[in-house]
Amino acid sequence: MSQDFTHREVRGLGQRRLHRLGLAGNYGIDADGFRRALELGPQYVFWTPKHRAVTPALREAFAQDRERYVLATGPTLGFFPGALRKHVEEVRKVLRTDYVDVLQLFWLGKTSAWRPAVVEELVKLREEGLARAIGVSIHDRPRAGQLAEDSPLDLLMVRYNAAHPGAEHDIFPHLARRQPALLAYTATAWGKLLQTPPGWTEPAFDAGDCYRFALTNPHVDLVLTGPASLQELEANLTALQRGPMDDDELARMRRWGQAARANSAQLRWGMEA
């Protein structure tokens, strides 16, 4: 399989060539599994000091080859400029690194605010070299599209999967002007896409297919996985070796996503009733 699918030069992150499967360490994988996971290919790491279980493994990896990895992190609450700088200093101390690669506001509009003073501090930390890039995670797709077109952001982290494809019209068309990096998360729709919808008669999909779906879209640079074990990660990496989905697979995956979403809505309605 060509590395054109599993790897990409990501313009928003300094034109670095990266493995396209990013790794989060807060869904159950232990330090030994995380240590081995970093050896298997993933370079983009989503981490905060709360991810204590995997911190020793990440610290060791940085000590061996810091430039290999992209560290994305941010404060739990980002309403004030001081929280950003304090967080960066904490990360530098805990992981023994001189910088973070992506300083991120989490869940913009929910747990962080896009205020002029906050934006100014983000940019200042980037100018000082303490953060090499700045980004946000965001659920508000129209707003994400606006930020893609007109903001200092280097990266957007957005929900994108077969059950929630709205980014295709609300965000992706707005990337061309500045070309920030695009990181997709919730590829499995929080596990909903791992359950066969009632009445489904076509071939089923697994987690690896969910990641292939997201990465098949040319606008998606990276997709985040949060494995509960090393075995889960290995299965996802193996799935990527099958390459991008063809037109038939994409069409079937979209039907799968629509069916999963419809089933989820029915379950919610039943519970509410």
N, C-alpha and C positions, 0 to 999 in steps of 0.2 A: 504494500500500500504506500502510495506517495505521501511524503510528509506535508504536501500542500493542504491536506485535510486536517491532520493531527497537529500541525504547527503553523504559525502565522507570524509575520512581522507586524506588530501592533503599533500603528503610528502614534496613537495617543499616549503610548508608554515609551516614547523615545525610539520608535522603529525597531524595538527589540523583537527578536524571533523567539516565540514562546510556545510551549505546549498549550493547546487550547482548552484542556481540562483543568480548571482551577480547583483548589482543595480547601475546604473548610474543616476545621478541627473541633467542631462543637456538637457533633451528632453521634458520639459514642466511640469513635476509633481511639485506641489507647496510644501511649507514647511509642511503644515498639512498632505498632502498625503504622503510625504516622511517620516514623523514622524510615521505615521500609517504603512507604508510599512516596516519599520525596525522592527516593532512589529510582523509582519506576518511571519518572517522567514529569509529573506536574511541577510547575515552577511558580505559578501564581497562588499565593497563600492568603486566605481571608482569616484574620486572627485579631483577637483583642486579649488583654490581660486576663479576662474571665476564662479563657480557654486554657486553664492551668494544666490539664492532663497532657496536652501535647507541647507545652512550652519548652520543656527540656530538649525534646527532639528538634524543635525549630532552632533553638539556640545553638545546638551542636551543628546543624546544617549551615547556619550562618557563619560559624567559626571556620568551617572548612572551605566554603565558597560563597561568600555573600553576594557576589554579582550574578550568580546563577538565578537567584530568586527574586520575585516581586512580592513585597509585603504590603497588603492592603489592610488598613486599620483605621480606627476612629474612636472618638469618645462616645460613651453611651448617650450623653446629653450634650448637644452641640449648640446650645442657645447663646453662648457667650464666647468671645474670642479667647479669653483666658483658658477655657476648657480645652481648646485645640492645642495650644502650646504646652499646657500641663500634660496632656495625653502624649504628645510627641516625646517629651522628656522622659515620661514613665516608660514608654516603649523602648527608647534608646537604652535606658538603664537595664530593663528586664532582659532584653534580647542581646544587649551588648553590641549595638549597631550604631553607626553614626547618623543614619537617616532612615526614613520610611519611604517606600516607593510610591504608595498611594495613600494620601490622607483624605479620609472620606467622612462626609456628613451622613449619618444613618437616617433612613426613612424621612426624607425631607418633607416638612409639613406636619410630621407626627412627633418625632423625637428630636428634631433639629430644625433650625430656622434659617432662611436665606435672607439674612439681614446685611446691610452694607458693611457694618463693622466686622461681621463674621467672614464675609467674602474677602474683605481687605486683609484679614489675618491669614486666611487660607493662601492668598496670593503672596503675602509677605513670607510665610513659611516656605513656600516654593522658591521664592527668589533667594532666600537664605540658604537653600540647599538642604534644609532639614526634611523637606518633603519633595520628592522628585516630580510628583504629579498630584493633582487634586481631583476629587470626584464626589458623587453623591449616589445613594440608593434612593429610589423613589417609586411610589405606586401611581402617582398622578401622571398618566401618560401624556395628555396635552401639555402639561407644564414641562414634562421631560423633553418633549419636542421643542418647546421654546428655548429651554436651556441648551439643547444640542445646537441650535442655530446661533444663539447670542448669549454667551457666558464665557468665563475663563476656564471652565471645567475641561479636564483632560479625559474623564471617564464617567460613564453613566452605567449604573447597575439597575437593571429593570427586570420585571417578571416577563417571561416569555416561554410558552409551551403550547402544545397542541390544543389544550383546553382554554388557553388564554392567549390568543394570537393577536390581540389588539395593537401591540407595538408595531405590527407590520404597516398600519396606516397612520398611527398617531405619532410614532417616533422615528422609525427607520427612514422615511422620506426626508427628514430634517437633518440627517447626519452628514450629507454631502458637503455642506458649506465649510465646516470646520474639521470634520472627521475625528471627533472624539472617539476613544475606545468604547466599545459596547460589551458589557458583561451581562449575560443572561443568568438568571437564577430561578429556582423552583421549576426545573425542567420536568420533574415528575408531578407537578401540581400538588406538592405536599403528600405524595403517595397515591393520589386519586387515580393517576394514569397507570398505576401498577395493578389495578383491580379490573378484571374483565367486566365490561358493562353487561347488564342483563340482556339476554337475547342476542349477544354478539356471536356471529357464525364464521367470521373471517379469522385468519391467523392472528394470534395475540401479539402484543408487544411487551418488552421488558424495559428496565431502567436504561440499559445501554441504548436502546432505540430512542428513548426520550432525549438523550444527549445528542445523538446523531441528528434528530429532527432539528434541534436548536442550532447546531453547528452547520447544518446544510444551508441555512439562510446566510447569504454572503455578508449581510450587515452585522452578524454576530461574530465578534472576535474571539470571545472566551465564554465558557459556560461553567458554572460553579457546581461542584458536587460535594455533598456532605456525607461521606460513607460512615456506616456504623462499624465497619470492620475493614481490614485489609482485603478480605475476599471480595467484598462488594466493590471496592475500588478496582481490583484486578479485573473483575467482570466488565466494568464500565470501560476500562482501557482496552480490553480485548474487543469489545463491541465497536470502538472507534476504528479499529483496523478494517472494518467492513466498508469504511468510507462513507461518502454522502448518500443520502437516500435518493433513489430514483423517483420519477414522477408517480409511478404506481404506489410506491411505499408512502410518499408524502400524502397522496390523496387518501390512502387508507388510514394513515396516522391522524389526519385531520378528522376523518369520520369517527375514529376511536376517541379523539379529544372531545368532539361534539357530544358523543354518546356518554362519555364520562361526566361531562359537565351537566348534561340533562339529568343524569341519574343522581348526581350530587344535589341538584336543585330540588328534585322530587323528594329526596331524603330530608332535606331541610324543611320543605313544606309540610311533610308528614309529621316531623317533630314539632313544628310550630303549631300545627293543627291539634 
